[in-house]
Amino acid sequence: MRHFTLSIIALLLFSAGITSCKKENDKENPTVSIVGKWNYQKLDVTKFENGVQKSSETHTDASGSYIEFKADKTYFAHSYDPDDDTYEDFSGTYTYNHPDLVLHEDTGYEEEYLVKSLTQNSLVIEYTIEYDMSGVHHKDIYSTTLSK
């Protein structure tokens, strides 16, 4: 549940992800800043078992969720929790060194994201969880799309 809630935050906040090769003319503008209020648009969840995709879902049910990155390297997130049908607030500091985004919650919890895309009006971040259970390797990818 905590990972899903934090993923919602991530999607509210930013969608970080695994980077891929880009052509020179496809590079993002280095003057674009992550600072600002980013509103949740959607969360894409893709699950793999032993490298084979098992499911893919898109969630758009977190209206009102957002993350705000401030210039002083602090953040505040207002995130919808679908399991409880409630909103939760999170705050802390962040470090951003493209493509790596790390959220350091005031509680001491830390999450690492990859920024897949950042433009003036759109942020996509990705959070990946990998684990082994009963001899099966699981990889769950949470990709959050946010907009200003």
FIMI-196831 format. One record per residue: x, y, z of N, C-alpha, C, O in turn; residue number from 1. Coordinates in steps of 0.001 Angstrom, whole numbers. Example, Ala and Ser with C-alpha at 12.3 -4.5 7.8 and 13.67 -1.06 7.14 Angstrom:
% residues 2
+---------+---------+---------+---------+---------+---------+---------+---------+---------+---------+---------+---------+-------+
:     n_X :     n_Y :     n_Z :    ca_X :    ca_Y :    ca_Z :     c_X :     c_Y :     c_Z :     o_X :     o_Y :     o_Z : kemar :
+---------+---------+---------+---------+---------+---------+---------+---------+---------+---------+---------+---------+-------+
:   13190 :   -5690 :    7800 :   12300 :   -4500 :    7800 :   13200 :   -3300 :    7800 :   14236 :   -3319 :    8465 :     1 :
:   12850 :   -2250 :    7080 :   13670 :   -1060 :    7140 :   12900 :      30 :    7870 :   13409 :    1138 :    8039 :     2 :
+---------+---------+---------+---------+---------+---------+---------+---------+---------+---------+---------+---------+-------+
***
This chain:
% residues 148
+---------+---------+---------+---------+---------+---------+---------+---------+---------+---------+---------+---------+-------+
:     n_X :     n_Y :     n_Z :    ca_X :    ca_Y :    ca_Z :     c_X :     c_Y :     c_Z :     o_X :     o_Y :     o_Z : kemar :
+---------+---------+---------+---------+---------+---------+---------+---------+---------+---------+---------+---------+-------+
:     826 :   -1185 :       0 :       0 :       0 :       0 :     871 :    1248 :       0 :     601 :    2197 :    -736 :     1 :
:    1931 :    1249 :     836 :    2796 :    2425 :     934 :    3453 :    2698 :    -413 :    3581 :    3849 :    -830 :     2 :
:    3874 :    1612 :   -1100 :    4514 :    1819 :   -2403 :    3518 :    2410 :   -3391 :    3885 :    3263 :   -4199 :     3 :
:    2247 :    1964 :   -3339 :    1255 :    2502 :   -4262 :     990 :    3967 :   -3949 :     891 :    4796 :   -4853 :     4 :
:     875 :    4281 :   -2652 :     641 :    5667 :   -2252 :    1807 :    6536 :   -2680 :    1600 :    7623 :   -3220 :     5 :
:    3027 :    6079 :   -2449 :    4193 :    6860 :   -2839 :    4298 :    6950 :   -4351 :    4798 :    7938 :   -4888 :     6 :
:    3826 :    5920 :   -5034 :    3833 :    5973 :   -6486 :    2851 :    7019 :   -6974 :    3112 :    7718 :   -7953 :     7 :
:    1730 :    7127 :   -6297 :     767 :    8169 :   -6645 :    1450 :    9508 :   -6455 :    1308 :   10409 :   -7283 :     8 :
:    2186 :    9639 :   -5373 :    2914 :   10877 :   -5122 :    3872 :   11099 :   -6275 :    4000 :   12201 :   -6807 :     9 :
:    4520 :   10053 :   -6632 :    5460 :   10148 :   -7728 :    4746 :   10579 :   -8970 :    5233 :   11427 :   -9717 :    10 :
:    3617 :   10012 :   -9192 :    2936 :   10427 :  -10382 :    2448 :   11817 :  -10251 :    2399 :   12561 :  -11231 :    11 :
:    2090 :   12184 :   -9078 :    1713 :   13572 :   -8864 :    2923 :   14416 :   -9050 :    2915 :   15425 :   -9755 :    12 :
:    3925 :   13998 :   -8428 :    5147 :   14784 :   -8419 :    5844 :   14714 :   -9743 :    5903 :   15689 :  -10492 :    13 :
:    6351 :   13590 :  -10012 :    7128 :   13451 :  -11239 :    7145 :   12005 :  -11642 :    7037 :   11106 :  -10808 :    14 :
:    7277 :   11799 :  -12888 :    7438 :   10453 :  -13368 :    8884 :   10297 :  -13742 :    9380 :   10914 :  -14684 :    15 :
:    9536 :    9473 :  -12996 :   10932 :    9252 :  -13283 :   11020 :    7919 :  -13968 :   10146 :    7071 :  -13790 :    16 :
:   12036 :    7718 :  -14734 :   12097 :    6462 :  -15434 :   13451 :    6113 :  -15934 :   14422 :    6858 :  -15799 :    17 :
:   13481 :    4957 :  -16515 :   14697 :    4464 :  -17124 :   14911 :    5261 :  -18396 :   13993 :    5425 :  -19199 :    18 :
:   16108 :    5747 :  -18572 :   16375 :    6564 :  -19745 :   16727 :    5677 :  -20925 :   17173 :    4539 :  -20772 :    19 :
:   16515 :    6226 :  -22081 :   16874 :    5503 :  -23302 :   17710 :    6426 :  -24173 :   17787 :    7631 :  -23933 :    20 :
:   18321 :    5854 :  -25166 :   19130 :    6661 :  -26066 :   18228 :    7617 :  -26831 :   17108 :    7272 :  -27208 :    21 :
:   18734 :    8822 :  -27053 :   17974 :    9823 :  -27784 :   18861 :   10396 :  -28870 :   20086 :   10403 :  -28752 :    22 :
:   18236 :   10871 :  -29917 :   18964 :   11595 :  -30944 :   19355 :   12942 :  -30370 :   18714 :   13430 :  -29439 :    23 :
:   20382 :   13539 :  -30906 :   20853 :   14841 :  -30432 :   19737 :   15878 :  -30407 :   19650 :   16659 :  -29458 :    24 :
:   18883 :   15906 :  -31422 :   17844 :   16920 :  -31488 :   16652 :   16609 :  -30581 :   15732 :   17423 :  -30485 :    25 :
:   16645 :   15452 :  -29915 :   15568 :   15084 :  -29010 :   15908 :   15404 :  -27557 :   15086 :   15164 :  -26672 :    26 :
:   17084 :   15932 :  -27292 :   17485 :   16217 :  -25919 :   16579 :   17266 :  -25311 :   16115 :   18187 :  -25984 :    27 :
:   16336 :   17102 :  -24012 :   15499 :   18057 :  -23313 :   16250 :   19364 :  -23121 :   17481 :   19392 :  -23089 :    28 :
:   15506 :   20425 :  -22995 :   16071 :   21740 :  -22783 :   16671 :   21796 :  -21379 :   15940 :   21616 :  -20405 :    29 :
:   17981 :   22040 :  -21242 :   18608 :   22042 :  -19922 :   18157 :   23204 :  -19040 :   18444 :   23213 :  -17843 :    30 :
:   17458 :   24180 :  -19611 :   16996 :   25312 :  -18808 :   15641 :   25053 :  -18167 :   15180 :   25872 :  -17372 :    31 :
:   14989 :   23939 :  -18489 :   13696 :   23605 :  -17893 :   13935 :   23170 :  -16456 :   14810 :   22352 :  -16174 :    32 :
:   13144 :   23731 :  -15558 :   13306 :   23442 :  -14134 :   12191 :   22539 :  -13624 :   11057 :   22596 :  -14099 :    33 :
:   12533 :   21716 :  -12659 :   11540 :   20865 :  -12006 :   10732 :   21660 :  -10980 :    9680 :   21206 :  -10529 :    34 :
:   11215 :   22829 :  -10617 :   10558 :   23667 :   -9611 :    9175 :   24084 :  -10107 :    9013 :   24513 :  -11250 :    35 :
:    8181 :   23949 :   -9226 :    6815 :   24343 :   -9549 :    5825 :   23338 :   -9002 :    6209 :   22328 :   -8413 :    36 :
:    4547 :   23619 :   -9200 :    3471 :   22733 :   -8760 :    3060 :   21851 :   -9933 :    2668 :   22343 :  -10992 :    37 :
:    3158 :   20530 :   -9724 :    2856 :   19546 :  -10745 :    1602 :   18779 :  -10353 :    1558 :   18160 :   -9290 :    38 :
:     593 :   18817 :  -11196 :    -683 :   18155 :  -10936 :    -711 :   16769 :  -11577 :    -268 :   16572 :  -12709 :    39 :
:   -1241 :   15829 :  -10823 :   -1350 :   14444 :  -11285 :   -2268 :   14346 :  -12498 :   -3346 :   14940 :  -12530 :    40 :
:   -1825 :   13594 :  -13486 :   -2653 :   13299 :  -14657 :   -2993 :   11811 :  -14731 :   -4150 :   11432 :  -14914 :    41 :
:   -1955 :   10970 :  -14585 :   -2215 :    9530 :  -14649 :   -1035 :    8751 :  -14087 :      82 :    9258 :  -13988 :    42 :
:   -1316 :    7500 :  -13720 :    -299 :    6553 :  -13275 :    -443 :    5300 :  -14116 :   -1509 :    4686 :  -14158 :    43 :
:     641 :    4926 :  -14786 :     672 :    3676 :  -15552 :    1453 :    2659 :  -14739 :    2590 :    2915 :  -14342 :    44 :
:     846 :    1502 :  -14491 :    1488 :     436 :  -13720 :    1655 :    -770 :  -14635 :     682 :   -1303 :  -15166 :    45 :
:    2911 :   -1192 :  -14809 :    3206 :   -2364 :  -15637 :    3948 :   -3370 :  -14774 :    4932 :   -3033 :  -14116 :    46 :
:    3461 :   -4624 :  -14781 :    4058 :   -5672 :  -13951 :    4597 :   -6800 :  -14823 :    3964 :   -7258 :  -15775 :    47 :
:    5813 :   -7224 :  -14440 :    6499 :   -8299 :  -15155 :    6815 :   -9439 :  -14196 :    7063 :   -9211 :  -13011 :    48 :
:    6807 :  -10667 :  -14710 :    7269 :  -11846 :  -13973 :    8273 :  -12564 :  -14860 :    7960 :  -12957 :  -15984 :    49 :
:    9489 :  -12731 :  -14336 :   10573 :  -13363 :  -15095 :   10734 :  -12733 :  -16476 :   10968 :  -13432 :  -17462 :    50 :
:   10607 :  -11419 :  -16538 :   10821 :  -10685 :  -17782 :    9639 :  -10652 :  -18735 :    9727 :  -10043 :  -19801 :    51 :
:    8536 :  -11293 :  -18371 :    7355 :  -11327 :  -19235 :    6282 :  -10416 :  -18650 :    5934 :  -10530 :  -17475 :    52 :
:    5761 :   -9514 :  -19475 :    4725 :   -8608 :  -18988 :    3465 :   -9381 :  -18651 :    2951 :  -10144 :  -19469 :    53 :
:    2968 :   -9172 :  -17428 :    1781 :   -9871 :  -16956 :     553 :   -8967 :  -16884 :    -576 :   -9439 :  -17018 :    54 :
:     771 :   -7662 :  -16671 :    -368 :   -6747 :  -16615 :      76 :   -5319 :  -16863 :    1242 :   -4960 :  -16699 :    55 :
:    -900 :   -4522 :  -17264 :    -673 :   -3100 :  -17479 :   -1985 :   -2375 :  -17181 :   -3032 :   -2716 :  -17731 :    56 :
:   -1915 :   -1378 :  -16311 :   -3112 :    -626 :  -15928 :   -2802 :     856 :  -15954 :   -1657 :    1264 :  -15757 :    57 :
:   -3824 :    1661 :  -16199 :   -3702 :    3109 :  -16113 :   -4717 :    3606 :  -15094 :   -5901 :    3278 :  -15161 :    58 :
:   -4224 :    4414 :  -14138 :   -5085 :    4995 :  -13099 :   -5169 :    6496 :  -13312 :   -4150 :    7173 :  -13451 :    59 :
:   -6382 :    7005 :  -13337 :   -6589 :    8449 :  -13480 :   -7493 :    8966 :  -12367 :   -8106 :   10026 :  -12500 :    60 :
:   -7573 :    8220 :  -11276 :   -8539 :    8497 :  -10219 :   -7962 :    9266 :   -9033 :   -8438 :    9094 :   -7911 :    61 :
:   -6969 :   10093 :   -9241 :   -6346 :   10823 :   -8132 :   -6494 :   12329 :   -8310 :   -5571 :   13092 :   -8029 :    62 :
:   -7644 :   12737 :   -8769 :   -7892 :   14162 :   -8987 :   -7595 :   14962 :   -7723 :   -7982 :   14564 :   -6624 :    63 :
:   -6922 :   16065 :   -7879 :   -6558 :   16901 :   -6741 :   -5185 :   16588 :   -6185 :   -4677 :   17330 :   -5344 :    64 :
:   -4580 :   15514 :   -6633 :   -3246 :   15154 :   -6168 :   -2202 :   16000 :   -6891 :   -2340 :   16299 :   -8077 :    65 :
:   -1176 :   16372 :   -6170 :    -108 :   17168 :   -6764 :    1162 :   17059 :   -5936 :    1147 :   16579 :   -4803 :    66 :
:    2254 :   17513 :   -6521 :    3505 :   17649 :   -5802 :    4088 :   19002 :   -6211 :    4051 :   19388 :   -7379 :    67 :
:    4617 :   19697 :   -5238 :    5231 :   20993 :   -5512 :    6686 :   20946 :   -5093 :    7012 :   20656 :   -3942 :    68 :
:    7564 :   21240 :   -6059 :    8994 :   21318 :   -5808 :    9362 :   22789 :   -5670 :    9040 :   23606 :   -6533 :    69 :
:   10027 :   23109 :   -4595 :   10410 :   24499 :   -4352 :   11892 :   24695 :   -4631 :   12675 :   23746 :   -4607 :    70 :
:   12260 :   25933 :   -4895 :   13644 :   26269 :   -5245 :   14616 :   25984 :   -4105 :   15808 :   25796 :   -4344 :    71 :
:   14116 :   25949 :   -2856 :   14993 :   25669 :   -1711 :   15213 :   24177 :   -1479 :   15709 :   23771 :    -428 :    72 :
:   14835 :   23352 :   -2482 :   15022 :   21884 :   -2465 :   14092 :   21179 :   -1480 :   14398 :   20079 :   -1021 :    73 :
:   12962 :   21801 :   -1151 :   11926 :   21133 :    -358 :   10762 :   20816 :   -1285 :   10635 :   21388 :   -2368 :    74 :
:    9906 :   19882 :    -834 :    8717 :   19552 :   -1619 :    7546 :   19316 :    -683 :    7715 :   19051 :     507 :    75 :
:    6355 :   19420 :   -1255 :    5119 :   19086 :    -552 :    4245 :   18330 :   -1536 :    4087 :   18751 :   -2682 :    76 :
:    3672 :   17210 :   -1091 :    2809 :   16402 :   -1953 :    1474 :   16159 :   -1266 :    1410 :   15880 :     -69 :    77 :
:     425 :   16271 :   -2044 :    -947 :   15987 :   -1599 :   -1400 :   14835 :   -2482 :   -1606 :   15016 :   -3682 :    78 :
:   -1557 :   13647 :   -1896 :   -1723 :   12431 :   -2683 :   -2970 :   11650 :   -2297 :   -3264 :   11472 :   -1115 :    79 :
:   -3693 :   11190 :   -3297 :   -4892 :   10383 :   -3111 :   -4515 :    8931 :   -2850 :   -3668 :    8368 :   -3544 :    80 :
:   -5148 :    8327 :   -1846 :   -4953 :    6918 :   -1515 :   -6245 :    6181 :   -1856 :   -7215 :    6269 :   -1104 :    81 :
:   -6277 :    5452 :   -2983 :   -7519 :    4792 :   -3408 :   -7979 :    3682 :   -2464 :   -9171 :    3377 :   -2414 :    82 :
:   -7059 :    3075 :   -1717 :   -7454 :    2008 :    -802 :   -8302 :    2532 :     346 :   -9216 :    1855 :     817 :    83 :
:   -7991 :    3746 :     793 :   -8743 :    4341 :    1906 :   -9697 :    5434 :    1450 :  -10471 :    5957 :    2251 :    84 :
:   -9649 :    5782 :     172 :  -10439 :    6885 :    -378 :  -10199 :    8169 :     416 :  -11129 :    8898 :     760 :    85 :
:   -8911 :    8417 :     694 :   -8518 :    9606 :    1445 :   -7297 :   10235 :     773 :   -6678 :    9645 :    -112 :    86 :
:   -6974 :   11434 :    1215 :   -5762 :   12107 :     754 :   -4735 :   12121 :    1881 :   -5089 :   12216 :    3056 :    87 :
:   -3467 :   12026 :    1511 :   -2375 :   12093 :    2468 :   -1415 :   13186 :    2032 :   -1240 :   13437 :     839 :    88 :
:    -792 :   13837 :    3015 :     204 :   14862 :    2721 :    1587 :   14355 :    3096 :    1763 :   13698 :    4122 :    89 :
:    2562 :   14667 :    2255 :    3947 :   14287 :    2468 :    4816 :   15512 :    2216 :    4503 :   16346 :    1366 :    90 :
:    5898 :   15610 :    2957 :    6822 :   16711 :    2715 :    8233 :   16256 :    3050 :    8444 :   15232 :    3702 :    91 :
:    9185 :   17042 :    2589 :   10579 :   16722 :    2849 :   11470 :   17523 :    1928 :   11124 :   18621 :    1492 :    92 :
:   12631 :   16948 :    1643 :   13575 :   17571 :     729 :   13749 :   16666 :    -481 :   13360 :   15498 :    -465 :    93 :
:   14337 :   17221 :   -1523 :   14599 :   16417 :   -2712 :   15954 :   16789 :   -3293 :   16467 :   17890 :   -3091 :    94 :
:   16512 :   15831 :   -4021 :   17709 :   16099 :   -4811 :   17364 :   15716 :   -6244 :   16727 :   14692 :   -6492 :    95 :
:   17787 :   16539 :   -7165 :   17526 :   16276 :   -8578 :   18793 :   16531 :   -9368 :   19290 :   17655 :   -9449 :    96 :
:   19300 :   15459 :   -9947 :   20455 :   15514 :  -10833 :   20081 :   14646 :  -12029 :   20270 :   13430 :  -12016 :    97 :
:   19549 :   15292 :  -13058 :   18959 :   14575 :  -14189 :   19780 :   13366 :  -14601 :   20980 :   13496 :  -14841 :    98 :
:   19164 :   12194 :  -14690 :   17738 :   11904 :  -14593 :   17297 :   11437 :  -13198 :   16160 :   10991 :  -13038 :    99 :
:   18154 :   11528 :  -12208 :   17839 :   10984 :  -10889 :   17125 :   12006 :   -9995 :   17583 :   13133 :   -9811 :   100 :
:   15987 :   11565 :   -9449 :   15221 :   12377 :   -8509 :   15043 :   11548 :   -7240 :   14552 :   10420 :   -7293 :   101 :
:   15441 :   12106 :   -6109 :   15311 :   11396 :   -4837 :   14488 :   12257 :   -3890 :   14800 :   13424 :   -3653 :   102 :
:   13423 :   11652 :   -3350 :   12580 :   12327 :   -2363 :   12965 :   11823 :    -983 :   12967 :   10617 :    -733 :   103 :
:   13291 :   12745 :     -91 :   13656 :   12423 :    1284 :   12513 :   12928 :    2173 :   12429 :   14121 :    2468 :   104 :
:   11633 :   12006 :    2597 :   10495 :   12412 :    3428 :   10976 :   12856 :    4797 :   12009 :   12399 :    5286 :   105 :
:   10213 :   13753 :    5408 :   10515 :   14195 :    6772 :   10539 :   13026 :    7752 :   11183 :   13110 :    8797 :   106 :
:    9840 :   11934 :    7424 :    9784 :   10747 :    8288 :   11051 :    9913 :    8214 :   11230 :    8984 :    9001 :   107 :
:   11943 :   10240 :    7264 :   13165 :    9457 :    7096 :   13090 :    8496 :    5920 :   14110 :    7949 :    5503 :   108 :
:   11895 :    8283 :    5381 :   11723 :    7396 :    4231 :   12277 :    8076 :    2979 :   12169 :    9293 :    2832 :   109 :
:   12870 :    7291 :    2078 :   13488 :    7837 :     873 :   13050 :    7026 :    -334 :   12989 :    5798 :    -267 :   110 :
:   12744 :    7700 :   -1439 :   12372 :    7026 :   -2681 :   13161 :    7614 :   -3831 :   13371 :    8825 :   -3904 :   111 :
:   13598 :    6739 :   -4735 :   14378 :    7157 :   -5898 :   13548 :    6982 :   -7164 :   12915 :    5947 :   -7367 :   112 :
:   13560 :    8002 :   -8005 :   12826 :    7999 :   -9255 :   13767 :    8339 :  -10403 :   14834 :    8919 :  -10201 :   113 :
:   13360 :    7972 :  -11592 :   14041 :    8396 :  -12806 :   13110 :    9338 :  -13541 :   11938 :    9026 :  -13751 :   114 :
:   13624 :   10476 :  -13928 :   12837 :   11425 :  -14699 :   12928 :   11003 :  -16159 :   13991 :   11076 :  -16775 :   115 :
:   11811 :   10565 :  -16695 :   11780 :   10121 :  -18088 :   11614 :   11278 :  -19040 :   12128 :   11256 :  -20158 :   116 :
:   10888 :   12300 :  -18591 :   10628 :   13444 :  -19457 :   10342 :   14663 :  -18595 :    9621 :   14576 :  -17600 :   117 :
:   10911 :   15803 :  -18983 :   10657 :   17065 :  -18295 :   10636 :   18182 :  -19325 :   11637 :   18462 :  -19985 :   118 :
:    9470 :   18817 :  -19451 :    9321 :   19986 :  -20313 :    8735 :   21104 :  -19453 :    8529 :   20918 :  -18253 :   119 :
:    8470 :   22245 :  -20048 :    7897 :   23367 :  -19297 :    6573 :   22996 :  -18639 :    6260 :   23500 :  -17560 :   120 :
:    5787 :   22117 :  -19277 :    4442 :   21816 :  -18793 :    4171 :   20359 :  -18472 :    3052 :   20011 :  -18096 :   121 :
:    5166 :   19502 :  -18610 :    4934 :   18068 :  -18406 :    6127 :   17415 :  -17702 :    7285 :   17703 :  -18003 :   122 :
:    5809 :   16538 :  -16767 :    6836 :   15784 :  -16039 :    6392 :   14324 :  -15974 :    5260 :   14027 :  -15594 :   123 :
:    7277 :   13436 :  -16342 :    7007 :   11991 :  -16256 :    8124 :   11375 :  -15438 :    9301 :   11494 :  -15775 :   124 :
:    7731 :   10706 :  -14340 :    8718 :   10049 :  -13491 :    8372 :    8570 :  -13370 :    7226 :    8159 :  -13549 :   125 :
:    9398 :    7787 :  -13062 :    9195 :    6347 :  -12985 :    9855 :    5789 :  -11734 :   10984 :    6136 :  -11389 :   126 :
:    9114 :    4917 :  -11070 :    9571 :    4234 :   -9865 :    9487 :    2742 :  -10144 :    8445 :    2254 :  -10580 :   127 :
:   10569 :    2010 :   -9898 :   10613 :     581 :  -10186 :   10876 :    -208 :   -8913 :   11750 :     133 :   -8117 :   128 :
:   10096 :   -1275 :   -8740 :   10272 :   -2193 :   -7612 :   10616 :   -3561 :   -8201 :    9900 :   -4071 :   -9063 :   129 :
:   11711 :   -4148 :   -7731 :   12067 :   -5505 :   -8150 :   12219 :   -6376 :   -6915 :   12806 :   -5966 :   -5914 :   130 :
:   11679 :   -7588 :   -7006 :   11764 :   -8517 :   -5880 :   11562 :   -9948 :   -6393 :   11004 :  -10166 :   -7469 :   131 :
:   12024 :  -10902 :   -5607 :   11844 :  -12321 :   -5915 :   10897 :  -12937 :   -4894 :   11013 :  -12693 :   -3693 :   132 :
:    9951 :  -13747 :   -5393 :    9009 :  -14424 :   -4521 :    8688 :  -15799 :   -5105 :    8279 :  -15907 :   -6260 :   133 :
:    8872 :  -16826 :   -4317 :    8585 :  -18197 :   -4725 :    9265 :  -18562 :   -6039 :    8670 :  -19221 :   -6892 :   134 :
:   10511 :  -18133 :   -6197 :   11279 :  -18471 :   -7387 :   10934 :  -17652 :   -8616 :   11423 :  -17939 :   -9709 :   135 :
:   10100 :  -16637 :   -8452 :    9705 :  -15789 :   -9580 :   10260 :  -14382 :   -9362 :   10103 :  -13799 :   -8289 :   136 :
:   10917 :  -13843 :  -10406 :   11432 :  -12473 :  -10319 :   10339 :  -11512 :  -10780 :    9832 :  -11625 :  -11896 :   137 :
:    9985 :  -10573 :   -9918 :    8948 :   -9585 :  -10209 :    9586 :   -8220 :  -10437 :   10545 :   -7843 :   -9764 :   138 :
:    9035 :   -7494 :  -11393 :    9449 :   -6114 :  -11654 :    8181 :   -5308 :  -11914 :    7456 :   -5558 :  -12877 :   139 :
:    7926 :   -4337 :  -11036 :    6753 :   -3488 :  -11158 :    7217 :   -2067 :  -11461 :    8037 :   -1510 :  -10731 :   140 :
:    6697 :   -1484 :  -12529 :    7087 :    -147 :  -12953 :    5890 :     786 :  -12812 :    4822 :     543 :  -13372 :   141 :
:    6093 :    1861 :  -12049 :    5066 :    2869 :  -11815 :    5510 :    4156 :  -12518 :    6473 :    4798 :  -12098 :   142 :
:    4814 :    4521 :  -13574 :    5156 :    5706 :  -14354 :    4073 :    6757 :  -14154 :    2915 :    6539 :  -14510 :   143 :
:    4451 :    7888 :  -13588 :    3508 :    8950 :  -13255 :    3676 :   10131 :  -14209 :    4787 :   10603 :  -14455 :   144 :
:    2560 :   10588 :  -14733 :    2556 :   11752 :  -15603 :    1909 :   12919 :  -14859 :     807 :   12799 :  -14324 :   145 :
:    2620 :   14057 :  -14838 :    2152 :   15265 :  -14152 :    2196 :   16438 :  -15108 :    2915 :   16413 :  -16106 :   146 :
:    1423 :   17462 :  -14799 :    1442 :   18656 :  -15635 :    1332 :   19900 :  -14752 :     840 :   19837 :  -13626 :   147 :
:    1803 :   21036 :  -15288 :    1705 :   22320 :  -14564 :     374 :   22950 :  -14889 :      68 :   24035 :  -14396 :   148 :
+---------+---------+---------+---------+---------+---------+---------+---------+---------+---------+---------+---------+-------+
***
